[in-house]
Amino acid sequence: MNTQVDNRTQQAILNDQFRKNSIKDIRFTCGAQGVEDLEGLMRAVRSFDNFNESNDPYRERDFGRIEWKGDKVFWKIDYYNNTLSCYEDPLLGSCRRVMTIMLAEEY
């Protein structure tokens, strides 16, 4: 099996686990903080599972788009070292994932 495919599958699994379970390293932009029912929005992001070729071409599950109470909302997972000072390979055990939730207009 292709190593790149295996790495992407592993990355998708780790991203899903983070998005569905993490209670830290989640950031809301100013616009997203102003949406109605922020807790409900977080539940919607956690339960998102509509990944396909058009919205997840690399099959890494690191980005999503949902409609929330009339707003278009994006979420994006980025990868940092433990001090959040620079990028780190998402497959390294020491990678720190950070999810940003934002209004589409803020992207």
KAURGI-V70190 format. One record per helix or strand. SS is the DSSP state (A for helix, B for strand). FROM is the first residue (numbers start at 1). TO is the last residue. If there is no record, write none. Layout:
ss:SS from:FROM to:TO
ss:SS from:FROM to:TO
//
This chain:
ss:A from:3 to:21
ss:B from:26 to:28
ss:A from:30 to:33
ss:A from:38 to:47
ss:B from:63 to:68
ss:B from:71 to:80
ss:B from:87 to:87
ss:B from:96 to:103
ss:A from:104 to:106
//
